[in-house]
């Protein structure tokens, strides 16, 4: 199979490394200097310095050439850019191309999910999403990981299995791209919330005042109630409930909310330390999609009449209207209600 990965960030590079063991893979990046360095050093030092690039992995700076490489009937295109670039990437693809995207979130401004963007700009694509609980560093190093490929086109999800399924990377299939995309978008927002709560606990422990700070009980509550918010929004948008008990729902939520490699969790931890959001994002050096998705998730929820109090609190903290401490107090002060 001929595979083109459009975007040489950490996640795109990791998948390209894994697939190149069995397929003809081309990794595209916009930055010519970065590609030249990768050609010589056979490493992506900026995004994934731990993993060597296989000799068989092709590198390219010409977007049209990368698209042509995998546009045939045996080709598969992987869009590995941030959500903000998905529309332009899909618009550049030819009719009938097979494409999966890795980005997780709602498009800023329009509030659209990836499958809605694809339907609007290129309805004749065979399109879907590859998602699930995964840190790029672990995938690149060959540590065991499970993902889900979701599309209404069963042939496309089977192509994803052919492309990536191996003894270290397990690919499941799903016919519910809506649920998989909602899970991938909302879990980033919840990871900021859990990171902020954990950060408040760590800070309180350092100064010896942990008695009233959020603890592990609060973490469990945020993850559980965050899953409930994810489920409510997903059902309102036409998703299947069982999807949220799977890899792209509960699985990705737990990983992103608790894993030390999570960028969105890191944002929450640093907000709890009192750092300003612009400085956090500047120092992070990578995109934390939850920061950009949170306001759009909330807007889409309100449009559908879905209550999402944790998301509301995260948006208020990101916009500077509440401190993390005030957000916790607000959530804890809500009126009691039935769990289901």
N, C-alpha and C positions, 0 to 999 in steps of 0.2 A: 504493500500500500504506500502511496505517496502522500505525505502529510506535511502541511505548512503550518507553522505556529507563528501567528502574527502578534508580536510583542515579546520582548526578551527581558521582562521582569523576572522575579524569582519563580513565580508559578509557571509561566510559560517555558522558562528555561528548564525547570525540573521535569515537566512532561516531555519536552523535546529530548532530554537526556534518556528518559526511560524508553520512549518509543523508538529511538534510533538504534536500539539493540536488534530490532527485528524489521524495521521499515526504513524507507528512504525519507528522511526528515530534513526539512529546511526551517531554520529559525530566522525570522525577520526582525530587525530593529531599525528604528528611524535614524539613530545616531551613528553616523559613519565611523567616527573615531572609536566609539565603543565596540563596534563590530571589528574594526581593524585590530584592536587590542585583544579581543576574544580569539581572533584568528591566530594570533601569535602565541598567546599565553594559554589558550584552550581552557579558559575559565571566565566566568562572568563575575569579575571581582567586585563590581558595585552591588549586585543583587544576591549573588549566590556563590561566595568565594570558596565555600567548603567542597564543592563538587566539580570534578573535572569534566570537560566537554569531550565526548567521544570523538575520535578522529573521523568517524563516518558522518557526524552531524554537519550539515551544510549551513553556512551563514550568509545572509543576504541583506542588502540595504534598499534594494529596489522592490517596492511594494507590488508592482505589477508582475514582476518576475516571480515573487513568492506566491502570489495568487495563482498564476499560470501553472506553477509547479504541481499544485494539488487540485486543479479545476476539472480534471478528467473524471470518468466514471469510477475509477479506482482511487480517487483522491479524497482527502478529508482536510478541511481547513479548521484550525483552532484559533479563535480570537482570544488573545490573552492580554488585552489592554484593560485599563480601568473602564468603569461603566460610562464615563463621559465620552469615550471614543467609540463605543459600540456602534452607534448610528452611522458614523462615517465609514467604519470598517465594513459593515454589512452593505452599505450603499455601493461600495467598490467591487462587490463580488458579482460574478456573472450569473444569469438565470440558471437554475438547476444545480448550483454548487451545493455540496454537503458541508455544513458548518455547525460547529459547537462553540459556545462561548463559555469562558471561565469566570467572568466578572459577576459580582453579586450585588444587587441593589436595584433601586428605582431610579430612572433617569431624572436628573434635576430639571425643573421647569415643567416638563410634561407629566411627570409621575408615572411613566410607563415602565413596565417590566420588559426584559429582553425579548420575549416572544411577541409582545405587542409592538415593539419597535420593528422587529423583523417583518411582521405582518404589514406594517405601514410602509416601509421603505423597499422591501424586496419580497413580495408575497410568493414568488416562485422558487425561493430557496428551500432546500431540505434542511430545517433548522432545529436546534435544540440547545440544551445546556448540560455541561459536565460539572458536577458540584459534589459537596460532601465534606466530611471532617478531614481536613488535610492541611498540614504545614508543608510548604514547598521544600524546605530543607530536608525533611524526613523522606519525602518522595524522591528527591534527587539522590539521596544516599541509599535508596533501596530498602528503607524500613517499611514494614507491612502497613498498608493503607487500603481502605475501601471507599469507592466513590460511586455515584449514581449518574447515569446518562439518561436524560429525560427529553422526550419528544413525542409528538403525535405520530411521527413517522417511525415505525418499528424497524425499518431497514437501517435508518440512521443510528439508532441506539445499538443495533447489532454491529454496525461499522465501528462504533466506539469500543465495543468489546474486542473486536478484531485488532484495533489499533493499540489498545493500552492494557488489556487484561493479561496478567502474568502471575508468576508465583509470588510476587511481592506487591502487586497492585491489583486488587480485585474490583471489577466493574459490574455493578448491578444495573438493571434497566428499569425505566419507569415511563408510563404513558401520561404522567401528570406534570408537565413542565410548569404549570401555574404554581402548584404546591412546592415544587423544588425551588423555584425562583423566590417565592415569598419566604420560605425558610432561610435561604441564603441571604436575603436582604435584612430580615428582621433580626436574625441572630447577631449581626454586627452591632446593632443598636443595643441589644441586651448585654453584649459583652462590655460595652462602655459602662453600663449601669453596674454590672458585677465588679468590673475593675475599680470603679469609684468606691463601691462599698468595701472591697478588700483593701483599697488604699487608705480609707479612713481607719480601718482596723489596724493596719500596719503602723500608721502614723501615731495612733493612740497608744499602741504598745511601746513605741520608742520613747514616748514622753511619760509613760506610766499612768495613763488614764483610760485604760481599755474597758472599764466596767460598762459604760453605756454605748460604746462604739459598735457598729455592725460587726457581727461575728460570722462563723460558719453557718449558723442557723439562717442568717439574713441572706447569705449566698445561695443556700438551697431554696429559700423562698423566692428570690429574684429569678433564678433559673426556671423554677416550676411555673410561677405566674407569668414569666416571660414567654414560656411555651404556650400558655393559654392565650396570650395576646396574639402570638403568631398564628395559632389555630383559628382564632376568631376572624382575623383579617383574611387568612387564606380561604376560609369557607365563603366569606363575603365576595371574594374575587373568583370563585368557581373551582377551588382546589378540592382534593379529596382528603378527608380527615386522616386516613392511615398514613399518608405521606409524612405527616409531622411526627409520627412515631419512628421514622426511619432515619437514614443517614443524613439527609439534607435538613431535617428538623431537629429532633432531639440530639442526634449525633453531632452535628455541626455546632449546635448551641452549646453543648457541654464543652467541646474542645475549645471554641473561641472564647468562651466566658472564663475558662479556668487555665488554659495553657499559657505558659510563659512566653511562647513565640507569637502570641496573638497581638497584632498591632492595635486592634480596637480595645482590647483589655488594657493595653499599655496606655492608651489615651485616658481611660478612666482612672488608672492608677496615678497618673501625673496630674490630672485635674484635682484629685483628692489632696495632692501635695500643694495645691494653690498655684500651679503654673498656669500661665495664660495659654489659651488654645492656639493662637498663631505660633507661639514659640514651640509648643508641643509638636505641631505638625511640621514645622521647619526642621526640628531636630530629629524627627522620626525618619525622614528620608524616604519613606514609602507611603503609598496611599492607604489611609484608614477609611474604608468605604462607609463605615457606620456614621462618621461625622457628616458626610454629604447626604447619606440616605435618610437620616433620622427625620429631618423636617418634611421630606417627601412621603415617608411612611406615615407620619402623623396626618398629613394633608389627605392622603388617599384613604386613611381610616375614617377621618371625619366625613369625607365625601360619601362613604358607605355607611355612616352611622355606627361605626365600631369603636368601642371604648378601649383605649390603650393607655392607662395611667403611667406605666413605667416609661413608655416611649415619650409621653408628654413631659415627664420629669427630666429625661435625658435631653430633650430639645431645650428645655428651660435652662439647664446647666450649660449646654453648649452655647447658648445665646447670652449667657451671663446674667439671666434673670433670677437664678437661684444658685446657691452654693451647693456642693454635694451634701453637706450636712443638712441644709434646708430641704433638699430633695428627699432625703431619707425620712425626715420628720413629716413631710407632706404625705408620703406614701403610707407611713405607719399610722397617720391620723385619719385615714380614710374610714368611712363607716363600714361596719361589719356587714357581710353578705354571705349568701350560700356559695360554696366553692364552685358548683357546677350549675 
